[in-house]
């Protein structure tokens, strides 16, 4: 089958590296990577990828300029591979530079095409089968959503804090700046603990999707035994974490939330979370050559950017004074604020986050 592994734009290189670690290679496109594989690979990617947003399976691709042509060609697709007779489809349709432009009408015709192919109309109730439909320059691509809920929903975020960072973004940033599990990590503004938890998941060789379900489990002929085998194999690969992974925050509530989230992640070696001001940040256990990483507050997200300049400047002073030889990485849309921390910071990626384009900034060695 042709698979399309979605990722947030800007994180494609991180996804390529992660797929390579799983022995997989594909063709990069904006927003994802195309590769071929079996249903077993679909299950494995959903279970083990930390940076991906979704795993999609291509049901068909064709050219159509009218609704009648769309319905007629769509009726020939292998719907029975993804939906049982009477199943309801949930369509997510986007269209650009095409004569087919009304997303509601496109979804209605696809409903009719699928019902005709399966031999009965959609059920009024029951599980929905999600599909992603993209129409660009009159080319229609229909993909079955094998993930269902977005893959950043690991299931461990029991207590989110203000403006939390998506788990997939945190995992992608760690790969973009070449953090490896043999290096210590400290997040001095950890919030709900996403960076340390994602680092501990990777260092402990945990499967990020171990605690959740996926849409492909409801496809006709789905092999639940095969998925459980993959889960069992993933559990056997878990190892203790050998380096310190720490998160600190001045807010006691955030620290407690991070601890709860780490417990919810089922980590073999959870990060250490402590209450501390930025000025108190120090390398954990005297560790050398680690990663100092954080998603500091920025104006459009938390309050007015004016008072944040001092916060970033203080972070930079502490980093240069106490973290010599470490890598500094910040996630922020504001070059001005990042420069307050360290003028040497270079932007290694830009990523859209909640309607704002943020940069991943890094100083390779302080």
Sine and cosine of phi, psi and omega as CSV:
sin_phi,cos_phi,sin_psi,cos_psi,sin_omega,cos_omega
0.00,0.00,0.49,-0.87,0.13,-0.99
-1.00,0.08,0.80,-0.60,0.00,-1.00
-0.93,-0.38,0.56,-0.83,0.14,-0.99
-0.82,-0.57,0.91,-0.41,0.00,-1.00
-1.00,-0.10,0.93,-0.36,-0.04,-1.00
-0.98,0.19,0.54,-0.84,0.08,-1.00
-0.51,-0.86,0.42,-0.91,0.05,-1.00
-0.87,0.50,0.74,-0.68,0.03,-1.00
-0.79,0.62,0.75,-0.66,-0.07,-1.00
0.96,-0.27,-0.37,0.93,0.00,-1.00
-0.98,-0.17,0.15,0.99,0.00,-1.00
-0.83,0.56,-0.68,0.73,0.03,-1.00
-0.88,0.47,-0.59,0.81,0.03,-1.00
-0.91,0.42,-0.66,0.75,0.02,-1.00
-0.91,0.41,-0.64,0.76,0.04,-1.00
-0.85,0.52,-0.68,0.73,0.00,-1.00
-0.91,0.41,-0.63,0.77,-0.01,-1.00
-0.93,0.37,-0.66,0.75,0.06,-1.00
-0.89,0.46,-0.63,0.78,0.03,-1.00
-0.88,0.48,-0.61,0.79,0.05,-1.00
-0.89,0.45,-0.45,0.89,0.04,-1.00
-1.00,-0.04,0.11,0.99,0.01,-1.00
0.98,0.21,0.41,0.91,-0.06,-1.00
-0.87,-0.49,0.63,-0.78,0.08,-1.00
-0.74,-0.67,0.54,-0.84,0.02,-1.00
-0.48,-0.88,-0.18,-0.98,0.00,-1.00
-0.97,-0.25,0.84,-0.54,-0.02,-1.00
-0.97,0.25,0.68,-0.73,0.13,-0.99
-0.75,-0.66,0.32,-0.95,0.08,-1.00
-0.84,0.55,0.85,-0.52,0.04,-1.00
1.00,0.07,0.18,0.98,0.04,-1.00
0.22,-0.98,-0.08,-1.00,-0.02,-1.00
-0.71,-0.71,0.73,-0.69,0.02,-1.00
-0.99,-0.13,0.73,-0.68,0.10,-0.99
-0.49,-0.87,0.09,-1.00,0.00,-1.00
-0.88,-0.47,0.53,-0.85,-0.01,-1.00
-0.03,-1.00,0.06,-1.00,-0.05,-1.00
-1.00,-0.03,0.03,-1.00,0.09,-1.00
-0.90,0.45,-0.53,0.84,0.04,-1.00
-0.89,0.46,-0.64,0.77,0.04,-1.00
-0.92,0.40,-0.61,0.79,0.07,-1.00
-0.83,0.56,-0.73,0.69,0.01,-1.00
-0.90,0.44,-0.69,0.72,-0.05,-1.00
-0.90,0.43,-0.68,0.74,-0.01,-1.00
-0.91,0.42,-0.68,0.73,0.04,-1.00
-0.88,0.48,-0.63,0.77,-0.06,-1.00
-0.96,0.29,-0.63,0.78,-0.25,-0.97
-0.95,-0.32,-0.30,0.95,-0.04,-1.00
-0.97,0.24,0.74,-0.68,0.00,-1.00
-0.99,-0.15,-0.43,0.90,-0.09,-1.00
-0.99,-0.13,-0.34,0.94,-0.11,-0.99
-0.96,0.29,0.51,-0.86,0.08,-1.00
-1.00,0.03,-0.70,0.72,0.00,-1.00
-0.44,-0.90,0.38,-0.92,0.18,-0.98
-0.92,-0.40,0.86,-0.51,-0.04,-1.00
-0.91,-0.42,0.53,-0.85,0.04,-1.00
-0.89,-0.46,0.81,-0.59,-0.06,-1.00
-0.95,0.30,0.86,-0.50,0.08,-1.00
-1.00,0.06,-0.53,0.85,0.00,-1.00
0.04,-1.00,0.31,-0.95,0.01,-1.00
-0.55,-0.83,0.73,-0.68,-0.01,-1.00
-0.33,-0.94,0.22,-0.98,0.04,-1.00
-1.00,-0.09,0.69,-0.73,0.05,-1.00
-0.47,-0.88,0.68,-0.73,0.01,-1.00
-0.89,-0.46,-0.08,1.00,0.00,-1.00
-0.62,-0.79,0.33,-0.94,-0.05,-1.00
-0.92,0.40,-0.60,0.80,0.02,-1.00
-0.90,0.44,-0.69,0.73,0.04,-1.00
-0.90,0.43,-0.64,0.76,0.04,-1.00
-0.85,0.53,-0.76,0.65,-0.04,-1.00
-0.90,0.43,-0.66,0.75,-0.05,-1.00
-0.91,0.42,-0.71,0.70,-0.03,-1.00
-0.96,0.29,-0.58,0.81,-0.01,-1.00
-0.92,0.39,-0.47,0.88,-0.01,-1.00
-0.89,0.45,-0.34,0.94,-0.02,-1.00
-1.00,0.03,-0.01,1.00,-0.04,-1.00
-0.98,0.21,0.37,-0.93,-0.07,-1.00
-0.99,0.17,0.90,0.44,-0.05,-1.00
-0.87,0.49,-0.55,0.84,-0.06,-1.00
-0.89,0.45,-0.29,0.96,0.04,-1.00
-0.96,0.26,-0.34,0.94,-0.10,-0.99
-0.86,-0.51,-0.33,0.94,-0.10,-1.00
-0.64,-0.77,0.74,-0.68,0.08,-1.00
-0.97,0.24,0.38,-0.92,0.07,-1.00
-0.80,0.60,0.73,-0.68,-0.01,-1.00
1.00,0.04,-0.05,1.00,0.00,-1.00
-0.92,0.38,0.46,-0.89,0.07,-1.00
-0.98,-0.19,0.69,-0.73,0.03,-1.00
-0.99,-0.13,0.59,-0.80,0.16,-0.99
-0.93,-0.38,0.93,-0.36,-0.11,-0.99
-0.99,-0.12,0.73,-0.68,0.20,-0.98
-0.89,-0.45,0.97,-0.25,-0.17,-0.98
-0.93,-0.36,0.75,-0.66,0.18,-0.98
-0.80,-0.61,0.55,-0.83,-0.01,-1.00
-0.63,-0.78,0.61,-0.79,-0.04,-1.00
-0.49,-0.87,0.76,-0.65,0.06,-1.00
0.80,0.60,0.72,0.70,-0.04,-1.00
-0.69,-0.72,0.41,-0.91,0.06,-1.00
-0.96,0.27,-0.39,0.92,0.18,-0.98
-1.00,0.06,0.94,-0.35,-0.11,-0.99
-0.79,-0.62,-0.30,0.95,-0.06,-1.00
-1.00,0.03,0.96,-0.27,-0.12,-0.99
-0.90,0.43,-0.57,0.82,0.02,-1.00
-0.91,0.41,-0.67,0.74,0.02,-1.00
-0.92,0.40,-0.61,0.79,0.05,-1.00
-0.88,0.47,-0.72,0.69,0.00,-1.00
-0.88,0.47,-0.65,0.76,0.00,-1.00
-0.89,0.45,-0.68,0.73,0.00,-1.00
-0.94,0.35,-0.57,0.82,0.05,-1.00
-0.93,0.37,-0.58,0.81,0.11,-0.99
-0.84,0.54,-0.73,0.68,-0.02,-1.00
-0.91,0.42,-0.65,0.76,0.00,-1.00
-0.90,0.43,-0.68,0.73,-0.01,-1.00
-0.92,0.39,-0.67,0.74,0.02,-1.00
-0.88,0.47,-0.66,0.75,0.01,-1.00
-0.90,0.43,-0.65,0.76,-0.02,-1.00
-0.93,0.37,-0.56,0.83,-0.04,-1.00
-1.00,0.03,-0.17,0.98,0.11,-0.99
1.00,0.05,0.14,0.99,0.07,-1.00
-0.30,-0.95,0.41,-0.91,-0.04,-1.00
-0.94,0.35,0.34,-0.94,0.04,-1.00
-0.86,0.51,0.54,-0.84,0.04,-1.00
-0.95,0.31,0.48,-0.88,0.03,-1.00
-0.95,0.30,-0.47,0.88,0.00,-1.00
-0.72,-0.69,0.15,-0.99,0.03,-1.00
0.88,-0.47,0.03,-1.00,-0.04,-1.00
-0.91,0.42,0.64,-0.77,0.10,-1.00
-1.00,0.01,0.58,-0.81,0.08,-1.00
-0.96,-0.29,0.91,-0.42,-0.08,-1.00
-0.99,0.15,0.66,-0.75,0.08,-1.00
-0.75,-0.66,0.51,-0.86,0.07,-1.00
-0.90,-0.43,0.82,-0.57,-0.05,-1.00
-0.86,-0.51,0.79,-0.61,0.00,-1.00
-0.82,-0.58,0.82,-0.58,0.01,-1.00
-0.88,-0.48,0.92,-0.39,-0.02,-1.00
-0.74,-0.67,0.84,-0.54,0.01,-1.00
0.78,0.62,0.72,0.70,0.07,-1.00
0.94,0.33,0.13,0.99,0.06,-1.00
-0.99,-0.15,0.83,-0.56,-0.05,-1.00
-0.98,-0.22,0.81,-0.58,0.08,-1.00
-0.85,-0.52,0.85,-0.53,-0.03,-1.00
-0.91,-0.41,0.83,-0.56,-0.03,-1.00
-0.79,-0.61,0.67,-0.74,0.10,-0.99
-0.99,0.14,0.73,-0.68,-0.01,-1.00
-0.99,0.10,0.97,-0.26,-0.05,-1.00
-0.98,0.20,-0.29,0.96,-0.07,-1.00
-1.00,0.00,-0.66,0.75,-0.12,-0.99
0.99,0.16,-0.90,-0.43,0.04,-1.00
-0.87,0.49,0.59,-0.81,-0.02,-1.00
-0.76,0.64,0.65,-0.76,-0.09,-1.00
-0.94,0.34,-0.20,0.98,0.09,-1.00
-0.94,0.34,-0.26,0.97,0.01,-1.00
-0.99,0.13,0.98,0.18,-0.04,-1.00
-0.93,0.37,-0.50,0.87,-0.06,-1.00
0.96,-0.27,-0.02,1.00,-0.04,-1.00
-0.98,-0.18,-0.22,0.97,-0.08,-1.00
-0.98,0.20,0.99,0.10,-0.04,-1.00
-0.99,0.15,-0.51,0.86,-0.04,-1.00
-0.70,-0.72,1.00,0.03,0.05,-1.00
-0.95,0.32,0.48,-0.88,0.09,-1.00
-0.96,-0.29,-0.08,-1.00,-0.04,-1.00
-0.90,0.43,0.75,-0.66,0.05,-1.00
0.79,0.61,0.85,0.53,-0.01,-1.00
-0.95,0.32,0.43,-0.90,0.03,-1.00
-1.00,0.01,0.69,-0.72,0.05,-1.00
-0.89,0.46,0.63,-0.78,-0.04,-1.00
-0.87,0.49,-0.66,0.75,0.00,-1.00
-0.90,0.43,-0.59,0.81,0.04,-1.00
-0.92,0.39,-0.70,0.71,0.02,-1.00
-0.86,0.50,-0.71,0.70,0.01,-1.00
-0.89,0.45,-0.62,0.78,0.01,-1.00
-0.93,0.38,-0.65,0.76,0.02,-1.00
-0.87,0.49,-0.67,0.74,0.00,-1.00
-0.86,0.51,-0.59,0.81,0.03,-1.00
-0.97,0.23,-0.60,0.80,-0.01,-1.00
-0.88,0.48,-0.56,0.83,-0.04,-1.00
-0.99,-0.16,0.25,0.97,0.13,-0.99
0.89,0.46,0.53,0.85,0.15,-0.99
-0.94,0.34,0.69,-0.73,0.05,-1.00
-0.83,-0.55,0.46,-0.89,-0.13,-0.99
-0.92,0.40,-0.02,1.00,0.08,-1.00
-1.00,-0.07,0.11,0.99,-0.01,-1.00
-0.92,-0.39,0.66,-0.75,0.07,-1.00
-0.89,0.46,0.33,-0.95,0.01,-1.00
-0.58,-0.81,0.67,-0.74,0.09,-1.00
-0.70,-0.72,0.77,-0.63,0.15,-0.99
-0.93,-0.38,0.95,-0.31,-0.07,-1.00
-0.99,0.14,-0.04,1.00,0.11,-0.99
-0.70,-0.71,0.91,0.42,-0.29,-0.96
-0.97,0.24,-0.32,0.95,-0.03,-1.00
0.82,0.58,-0.82,-0.57,-0.02,-1.00
-0.99,0.15,0.07,1.00,0.17,-0.99
1.00,-0.01,0.34,0.94,-0.15,-0.99
-0.89,0.46,-0.74,0.67,-0.01,-1.00
-0.87,0.49,-0.78,0.62,0.01,-1.00
-0.88,0.47,-0.61,0.79,-0.01,-1.00
-0.93,0.38,-0.69,0.72,0.03,-1.00
-0.90,0.43,-0.59,0.81,0.06,-1.00
-0.91,0.41,-0.66,0.75,0.00,-1.00
-0.93,0.37,-0.59,0.81,0.09,-1.00
-0.86,0.52,-0.72,0.70,-0.03,-1.00
-0.94,0.33,-0.70,0.71,-0.03,-1.00
-0.90,0.43,-0.55,0.83,0.01,-1.00
-1.00,0.04,0.04,1.00,0.00,-1.00
0.86,0.51,0.60,0.80,0.07,-1.00
-0.98,0.18,0.57,-0.82,0.14,-0.99
-0.98,0.17,0.86,-0.51,-0.06,-1.00
-0.86,0.51,-0.50,0.86,-0.04,-1.00
-1.00,-0.08,0.28,0.96,-0.11,-0.99
-0.86,0.51,-0.52,0.85,-0.16,-0.99
-0.97,-0.26,0.31,0.95,-0.06,-1.00
-0.70,-0.71,0.18,-0.98,0.04,-1.00
-0.96,-0.27,0.16,-0.99,-0.07,-1.00
-0.68,-0.73,0.41,-0.91,-0.04,-1.00
-0.90,0.44,-0.56,0.83,-0.07,-1.00
-0.90,0.43,-0.29,0.96,0.04,-1.00
-0.92,0.40,-0.29,0.96,0.00,-1.00
-0.98,-0.17,0.04,1.00,0.05,-1.00
-0.95,0.30,0.52,-0.85,0.07,-1.00
-0.83,0.55,0.70,-0.71,0.02,-1.00
0.97,0.24,0.22,0.98,0.00,-1.00
-0.88,0.48,0.66,-0.75,-0.06,-1.00
-0.99,-0.14,1.00,0.00,-0.01,-1.00
-0.92,0.40,-0.53,0.85,0.02,-1.00
-0.91,0.42,-0.65,0.76,0.02,-1.00
-0.89,0.46,-0.65,0.76,0.02,-1.00
-0.91,0.41,-0.68,0.73,0.02,-1.00
-0.90,0.44,-0.56,0.83,0.08,-1.00
-0.89,0.45,-0.68,0.73,0.04,-1.00
-0.89,0.45,-0.64,0.77,0.04,-1.00
-0.89,0.46,-0.68,0.73,0.00,-1.00
-0.90,0.43,-0.69,0.72,0.04,-1.00
-0.88,0.47,-0.62,0.78,0.02,-1.00
-0.90,0.44,-0.64,0.77,0.02,-1.00
-0.90,0.44,-0.58,0.82,0.00,-1.00
-0.93,0.37,-0.38,0.93,-0.03,-1.00
-0.99,0.10,-0.17,0.99,-0.06,-1.00
-0.89,0.45,0.69,-0.72,-0.02,-1.00
-0.75,-0.66,0.36,-0.93,0.10,-1.00
-0.92,0.39,0.51,-0.86,0.05,-1.00
-1.00,0.06,0.79,-0.61,-0.14,-0.99
-1.00,-0.09,-0.18,0.98,-0.05,-1.00
-0.87,-0.50,0.42,-0.91,0.03,-1.00
-0.94,0.34,0.75,-0.66,0.12,-0.99
-0.82,-0.58,0.89,-0.46,-0.21,-0.98
-0.72,-0.69,0.60,-0.80,0.15,-0.99
-0.80,-0.60,0.70,-0.71,0.08,-1.00
-0.78,-0.62,0.40,-0.92,0.03,-1.00
-0.37,-0.93,0.53,-0.85,0.00,-1.00
-0.97,0.24,-0.30,0.95,-0.04,-1.00
-1.00,-0.02,0.89,-0.46,-0.03,-1.00
-0.89,0.46,-0.57,0.82,0.02,-1.00
-0.90,0.43,-0.63,0.78,0.04,-1.00
-0.90,0.43,-0.65,0.76,0.00,-1.00
-0.89,0.45,-0.68,0.73,0.03,-1.00
-0.91,0.42,-0.63,0.78,0.05,-1.00
-0.89,0.46,-0.68,0.73,0.02,-1.00
-0.88,0.47,-0.67,0.75,0.02,-1.00
-0.89,0.45,-0.68,0.73,0.04,-1.00
-0.88,0.47,-0.68,0.74,0.00,-1.00
-0.90,0.43,-0.63,0.78,0.03,-1.00
-0.90,0.44,-0.64,0.77,0.06,-1.00
-0.90,0.44,-0.64,0.77,0.00,-1.00
-0.91,0.41,-0.40,0.92,-0.01,-1.00
-0.98,0.20,-0.20,0.98,0.03,-1.00
0.91,0.42,0.61,0.79,-0.08,-1.00
-0.96,0.27,0.63,-0.78,0.07,-1.00
-0.94,0.35,-0.59,0.81,0.02,-1.00
-0.72,-0.69,1.00,0.04,-0.07,-1.00
-0.93,0.37,0.44,-0.90,0.07,-1.00
-0.90,0.45,0.30,-0.95,0.11,-0.99
-0.99,-0.11,0.79,-0.61,0.01,-1.00
-0.89,-0.45,0.75,-0.66,-0.06,-1.00
-0.66,-0.75,0.46,-0.89,0.10,-1.00
-1.00,0.08,0.82,-0.57,0.00,-1.00
-0.28,-0.96,0.55,-0.83,0.11,-0.99
-0.98,0.22,0.32,-0.95,0.01,-1.00
-0.86,0.51,-0.61,0.79,-0.03,-1.00
-0.90,0.44,-0.32,0.95,-0.01,-1.00
-1.00,-0.07,0.00,1.00,-0.05,-1.00
-0.90,0.43,0.76,-0.65,0.03,-1.00
-0.61,-0.79,0.41,-0.91,0.07,-1.00
-0.85,0.52,0.80,-0.61,-0.02,-1.00
-0.90,0.45,0.75,-0.66,0.06,-1.00
0.84,0.55,0.45,0.89,0.01,-1.00
0.93,0.36,0.34,0.94,-0.08,-1.00
-0.90,0.44,0.49,-0.87,-0.01,-1.00
-0.88,-0.47,0.45,-0.89,0.15,-0.99
0.91,0.42,0.56,0.83,-0.03,-1.00
-0.99,-0.12,-0.26,-0.96,0.01,-1.00
-0.89,-0.45,0.85,-0.52,0.13,-0.99
-0.99,-0.15,0.94,-0.34,-0.16,-0.99
-0.73,-0.68,0.62,-0.79,0.08,-1.00
-0.30,-0.96,0.30,-0.95,0.07,-1.00
-0.91,-0.42,0.98,0.19,-0.12,-0.99
-0.94,0.35,0.33,-0.94,0.06,-1.00
-0.86,0.50,0.59,-0.81,0.11,-0.99
-0.66,-0.75,0.42,-0.91,-0.27,-0.96
-0.77,0.63,-0.74,0.67,-0.07,-1.00
-0.97,0.25,-0.16,0.99,-0.06,-1.00
-0.96,-0.28,-0.70,0.72,-0.03,-1.00
-0.68,-0.73,0.99,-0.15,0.12,-0.99
0.95,0.31,-0.29,-0.96,-0.06,-1.00
-1.00,0.05,0.71,-0.70,-0.05,-1.00
-0.93,0.36,-0.33,0.95,-0.06,-1.00
-0.80,0.60,-0.84,0.54,-0.03,-1.00
-0.92,0.39,-0.20,0.98,-0.05,-1.00
-0.98,0.20,-0.25,0.97,-0.01,-1.00
-0.87,0.49,-0.69,0.73,-0.01,-1.00
-0.90,0.43,-0.60,0.80,0.02,-1.00
-0.87,0.49,-0.73,0.68,0.00,-1.00
-0.92,0.39,-0.63,0.78,0.02,-1.00
-0.89,0.45,-0.66,0.75,0.01,-1.00
-0.91,0.42,-0.65,0.76,0.05,-1.00
-0.86,0.51,-0.71,0.71,0.01,-1.00
-0.89,0.45,-0.65,0.76,0.01,-1.00
-0.89,0.46,-0.71,0.70,0.01,-1.00
-0.90,0.44,-0.66,0.75,-0.03,-1.00
-0.88,0.47,-0.73,0.69,-0.04,-1.00
-0.94,0.34,-0.52,0.85,-0.07,-1.00
-0.98,0.18,-0.60,0.80,-0.18,-0.98
-0.89,-0.46,-0.15,0.99,-0.11,-0.99
-0.85,-0.53,0.65,0.76,0.02,-1.00
-0.85,0.53,0.72,-0.69,0.00,-1.00
1.00,0.04,-0.17,0.99,0.03,-1.00
-1.00,0.09,0.29,-0.96,0.16,-0.99
-1.00,-0.09,0.70,-0.71,0.08,-1.00
-0.96,-0.29,0.79,-0.61,0.03,-1.00
-0.73,-0.68,0.77,-0.64,0.03,-1.00
-0.82,-0.57,0.57,-0.82,0.12,-0.99
-0.94,-0.34,0.90,-0.43,-0.09,-1.00
-0.30,-0.95,0.53,-0.85,0.10,-0.99
-1.00,0.06,-0.12,0.99,-0.16,-0.99
-0.95,-0.30,0.95,-0.32,0.08,-1.00
-0.89,0.45,-0.57,0.82,-0.02,-1.00
-0.88,0.48,-0.73,0.69,-0.01,-1.00
-0.92,0.39,-0.65,0.76,0.01,-1.00
-0.88,0.47,-0.65,0.76,0.01,-1.00
-0.90,0.43,-0.44,0.90,0.08,-1.00
-0.90,0.44,-0.55,0.84,0.02,-1.00
-0.98,0.22,-0.73,0.68,0.00,-1.00
-0.29,-0.96,0.87,-0.49,-0.05,-1.00
-0.94,0.35,-0.24,0.97,0.01,-1.00
-0.99,0.13,-0.14,0.99,-0.08,-1.00
-0.88,0.48,0.78,-0.63,0.03,-1.00
-0.93,-0.36,0.61,-0.79,0.00,-1.00
-0.99,0.14,0.85,-0.53,-0.03,-1.00
-0.98,-0.18,-0.22,0.97,0.03,-1.00
-0.24,-0.97,0.42,-0.91,0.17,-0.99
-0.84,-0.55,0.70,-0.72,-0.14,-0.99
-0.65,-0.76,0.76,-0.65,0.08,-1.00
-0.96,0.27,0.77,-0.64,-0.01,-1.00
-0.71,-0.70,0.95,-0.32,0.07,-1.00
0.84,0.55,0.64,0.77,0.03,-1.00
1.00,0.06,0.00,1.00,0.02,-1.00
-0.85,-0.52,0.67,-0.74,0.07,-1.00
-1.00,0.00,0.90,-0.44,-0.02,-1.00
-0.96,-0.27,0.41,-0.91,0.07,-1.00
-0.97,-0.26,0.51,-0.86,0.20,-0.98
-0.98,-0.21,0.91,-0.41,-0.11,-0.99
-0.93,-0.36,0.62,-0.78,-0.07,-1.00
-0.55,-0.83,0.62,-0.79,0.21,-0.98
-0.92,-0.39,0.95,-0.31,-0.14,-0.99
-0.85,0.53,-0.57,0.82,0.00,-1.00
-0.54,-0.84,0.86,-0.51,-0.01,-1.00
-0.98,0.22,0.00,0.00,0.00,0.00
